[in-house]
């Protein structure tokens, strides 16, 4: 989490839109404000619906509650529940919930996120002051995680009952928790001091305690910058292996280093990792596609990229267009979902309850609804440009480029070519080979800022030849990105 500025040596957090050093949010009548330097305020564009005549709004759907725990699909490309229903990860990243919230506050938070379509939460079992929690890792009411400070062999049952209850709150709202047992940006020194044996024993404690909690994915690491040091990797692995030795029910993943990494970059984790997480502050399609093309591929999701209301040193900020690019690039590059993040929801300032209903989380919900209306799990990235044959632009190399200026158009299609989806970050003409489709084609533009469609033309297009498509001007928010949806009879 490069922009988590409680950590030494990180560039100070700045307001994404205005370069300020503080955030001020006034919520009233749906208006959301960010504070610029000094006292000036500027509104963040809200996601109010467009005039009815210009588009047909999408209708949110409520899929059946997942039957946890999650597992890997038969083709190893996405996650499914116990009934083999595809599971699209649409997560939030309130890592500090246990260290900064009461149980009542956790209930309030989780209920809010459920209303926004969130089905996954990234939570740390323990957090410290590097993440704005208490230095000793205690809860807001003073419960410490270990009866002997820093000794992994002395877990405090009262503390872990708090962890239990947060997991149960999430389960009651149908959510899976990506649970970090020992997050490495704040607790690595503790792991080193305890050594491999105690780390393994702590993992066994967690595995025994949580093996029958169905709504867990174990997510290790967190800004694990030193994973290539064998000594550091060994103690983190020991926790994971301890969990795995007694908990056979849950899948594992790990977040490695910023600015660009994937779980499977660390070969020592290959036998443990069943969900491959990408962490990138660069154009996300590049690393996603690189992982999609691995010989030893596993389901991929976007663990972390830019957060709403943050800007990271030498990377792009969490403006709304950048967030949407990350999201749609991910889903059209083989992703089984992603985690959204916000400066508000991981730092949890005193007035966080007034700051939850932001444009970024609303637009994430539109993205979820959009893909759930289509066969997202069957989409295959069109890396050879067989569908969009011209106008797609030039892709950035892995670990290079700028999200803000990158305009590469990603496309994905189902194997039967009855559905193709292209994301255009900027206004331009593209050309589509309609002869690839098995029947007449319905073409629509989807506005990702408000979740609405616009039909193209008055009738279906014949499935012959190459046709030009141009977005209908700027979208509702005044930005240039659109999604082209092509569906064959």
C-alpha positions, 0 to 999 in steps of 0.5 A: 500500500504505497500511499499509506503515509503512516509508514516511514519513507513513503511520500505524503498522501495528497488529495487526488484532484487538487494536490492538497495535504488534507481531505474534508468531506461535506455530505449533504443532499448527495454532495461530496466535497474535497478540501483543497489547500487552505479553505477552498473546496471543490466538488467531486462529480457525483453519480446522479442519473442522466436524463431518462431520454439519453439512456436506459438505466441498468437494474441492480440484481441480487444474486443468490448468496454464495455458498462459502468457502470459495474454490477454484473453477475447473478451468482454473480461470476464476473462483466459484462457490461450493455450488460451482457458481462463479464468484466475481470478487468485488471487494473493499479494503478496510484493513484496520477494522479490527484495530479501529472499530467496535463491533457495532461500527463494524456492523454499520460499515459492512451493511453500508458496503453490502448496499454498494454491492461489495462481497469481499473485505480485506481485513488484517487480523492485527494492525499497528500504528504504521496503519493508524492503529494502536502501536501495541496492536490493541483494539479501540477498547484496549484488548491486545492480541497476545497476553505476552507482548510480541510472543506469537505463542500467547494469543489472547482469546479475548482478542480473537473473539473480536476477530471471530465476531467481525468474521461473523458480521461479514458472513451475515451480510454474505461477504468473504473476508480476505484475512491477513494473519500477520501483515508484513508492513507492521509485524515482520519484525515480530515474525523475525523475533519469534522465528520459524517455529513460533510462526508455524505454531501461530499459523496452526492456532489460526488454522484450528480456530478458523478452519470452520469459518466458511467465509475466509480466503487467507491473504498473506503479506501486504507491502511485502517488500523483502520477500526476496530475502529468504529469511523474511520469506521463510517466516511468512511462509511458516505462518501460511504452512501452519494454517494449511497443516490444519485448515484444508478448507480455505484457499490462499493468496499473498500480496508481495511488493509495490510498485508491480508484482503478482503472488506467483512471482515468488516461486516458493509460494506456488504450492500454497497460492491458489488465487494469484493476486496482482499489485500494480500502480501501472496500467493494470492490463499489462501485469494482469495479461502477463499473469493470464499467460503464465504456463502455471496460471491460476485465477487472477484478481487485482489485489491493489492499485490506486485508491480513491482520494490518494496519489502515490509518489511516481504513480497515478492518483485515485481519480475516478477515471483512473479507478475505472480504468483499473477496474475495466482493464482488470475484468477484460484481462482475465480477472476474477475480480478486484479490491477497491480501496479508499484513503477513508476506508483504510485510515478510518478517520474519526468522521469516517461514517460520513465519508462512505458513500463516494462516487468511487464506490458507486461506480464500482457497483455499476461495474459489478452490475454490468459484468454480472449481467454478462458472462464475465467468467467466459470472457477471454482476452482478445490479445490478437485483436481479432474483434477490435482490429483497429483503433485499440492503441499501443499497450504499455510494457509490464511495470511501465506507463501511466494510468492517467495517459494510457488509452489502450483499449482492452477487449475480451470475448466469449469462445463462441463469439456471442459476446464481446466487450471493449473498454475505451479509455478515450474517445476515438474511432475503433473498427470491429470485425463483425464477421467473427460473430455467429449472428446479427449483432446488437451494439450498445455503449455503456456509460461506466460513470452512471451505469446506463446503456445507449443503443447504437443504431436502430437495428442489429448489425449484420455479421459481415465485414468491418464496421466503425464505432465511435463513442457518443461524445463525453460520458455523463461525468464529462470524461471520455471512457465508454464500454462497447458491448456487442452481442450476437443473436 
